């Protein structure tokens, strides 16, 4: 996983760094705003990146999500939601942008057997070119953003049901039921994909 840092640069605020690649975002919000966002980035940047990578399964896409989120924040005043709960605010932004990326990709006829108890966590451990992994991400992208939020928190960030409920403002019962239904729906989607793949190969 790439390491990120916030530094000053002549062109603005450097919000991302991966190996020898740097991303510079011009600062139009003033010195105070840039410094405040820098602190938020230092504290939550890795969390946002890991979330984006879990959904997209692609390092460049995850970096784009991270960059786009903070680039947009630099062009506007710090919102009350961001100040009150920055992790939840950034998390929802990362999920929504990541899902948009996955849903914009061309659908691919890839399927296979996967341990559904480890569904989103697979994105962290798998190779970017793993066909089963890509197919799984497409199935996850068919879920609602709220459901994906819970899945990623549970299986990628290892949050408990109680921690998920607290972060997202839901009851523990709602979280448990949503995760159960999400796993069942993913099983159904993957089995349907396997059936389509078998039919396609037969022809």
Secondary structure by P-SEA (a helix, b strand, c coil): cbbbbbbbccccccccccccbbbbbbbcccaaaaaaaaaaaaacaaaaaaaaaaacccaaaaaaaaaaaaaaaaaccccccccccaaaaaaaaaaaaaaaaaaaccccbbbbbcccccccccccccccccaaaaaaaaaaaaccaaaaaaaaaaccccccaaaaaaaacccaaaaaaaaaaaaaaaaaaaaaaaaaaaaaaac
